[in-house]
């Protein structure tokens, strides 16, 4: 759906504006960066998810019994990579580097804290899935 929205925004930016619409330049400035955001989100999601999965699998081989550690560490690395990629692609050159670095760390920390908060639900769902009969 993001792709559809970005295509629609692009066409409306290219199309001639009606006479009564006086803010074409502002519209183009605000919605003109949507291709950059779409690309950033797609790449960050793919890489972040792969890093999360790889770290989870590696830690399971190291010690299968420490689910909490696996979940938290894999989330930190996966979401950290996601944040690094998304924020860099989406905002590099539009704000100071110090702000980007702060945004990356805050996003990775907030998502990791969220994983800690929902860990009991994660453990419950994993337990229920493991209890299902194999077919």
C-alpha positions in Angstrom: 0.0 0.0 0.0 2.9 2.3 0.6 4.0 1.8 -3.0 0.5 2.7 -4.2 0.5 5.8 -2.1 3.9 6.9 -3.3 2.9 6.4 -6.9 -0.3 8.5 -6.4 1.7 11.2 -4.7 4.2 11.3 -7.6 1.5 11.5 -10.2 -0.2 14.4 -8.3 3.1 16.2 -8.0 3.7 15.8 -11.8 0.1 16.7 -12.8 -0.8 20.4 -13.4 -2.5 21.8 -10.3 -6.0 23.4 -10.6 -6.0 27.2 -10.7 -7.4 27.5 -7.2 -4.6 25.4 -5.6 -1.8 27.7 -4.7 0.4 25.4 -2.7 1.9 23.1 -5.4 5.5 23.8 -4.3 4.7 23.0 -0.6 2.9 19.8 -1.6 5.8 18.7 -3.7 8.3 19.5 -0.9 6.3 17.5 1.7 5.4 14.5 -0.4 8.3 14.6 -2.8 10.5 12.6 -0.4 8.1 9.6 -0.2 10.2 7.5 -2.6 13.2 8.0 -0.3 11.1 6.9 2.7 9.6 3.9 0.8 13.1 2.7 -0.2 14.4 3.3 3.3 11.6 1.3 4.9 11.8 -1.6 2.5 15.6 -2.0 2.8 15.6 -1.5 6.6 12.8 -4.0 7.1 14.4 -6.7 5.0 17.9 -6.3 6.5 16.6 -5.8 10.1 14.4 -8.9 9.9 17.2 -11.0 8.4 19.7 -9.8 11.1 17.1 -10.5 13.8 16.5 -14.1 12.5 20.2 -14.9 12.0 21.1 -13.7 15.6 18.1 -15.7 17.0 19.2 -18.9 15.2 22.8 -18.4 16.2 21.9 -17.9 19.9 19.7 -20.9 19.8 22.6 -23.0 18.7 24.7 -21.6 21.5 22.1 -22.1 24.3 18.6 -23.3 23.4 17.3 -22.7 26.9 17.7 -19.0 27.1 14.7 -17.7 25.2 14.6 -14.4 27.0 18.2 -13.6 26.0 17.7 -14.7 22.4 14.6 -12.5 22.0 16.2 -9.4 23.6 19.6 -9.7 21.9 18.2 -10.5 18.5 15.7 -7.7 18.7 18.4 -5.2 19.7 20.6 -6.2 16.8 17.8 -6.5 14.3 16.0 -3.3 15.3 19.4 -1.5 15.6 20.2 -2.4 12.0 16.7 -1.5 10.9 17.0 1.9 12.6 20.5 2.6 11.3 19.4 1.9 7.7 16.0 3.6 7.8 17.1 6.7 9.5 20.3 7.1 7.4 18.5 6.6 4.1 15.4 8.6 5.0 17.0 11.6 6.7 20.7 11.8 5.8 21.5 15.4 4.6 18.3 16.8 6.1 19.4 17.2 9.7 22.6 17.1 11.7 24.5 13.8 12.0 24.3 14.0 15.8 20.5 14.0 15.6 20.5 11.0 13.3 22.8 9.1 15.7 20.5 9.9 18.6 17.5 8.9 16.7 19.1 5.5 15.8 20.0 4.7 19.4 16.7 5.8 20.8 14.7 3.8 18.3 16.7 0.7 18.9 16.5 1.1 22.7 12.7 1.8 22.6 12.0 -1.2 20.4 14.2 -3.4 22.6 12.4 -2.2 25.8 9.1 -3.0 24.1 10.3 -6.5 23.4 11.1 -6.9 27.1 7.6 -5.7 28.0 5.9 -8.1 25.7 8.2 -11.0 26.4 5.6 -12.8 28.6 3.2 -12.8 25.6 6.0 -14.0 23.3 6.8 -16.8 25.6 3.1 -17.7 25.9 2.5 -17.8 22.1 5.7 -19.9 21.5 4.5 -22.3 24.2 1.0 -22.6 22.6 2.5 -23.2 19.1 4.9 -25.9 20.4 1.9 -27.6 22.1 0.0 -27.9 18.8 0.0 -31.4 17.2 2.3 -31.8 14.2 0.5 -32.5 11.0 
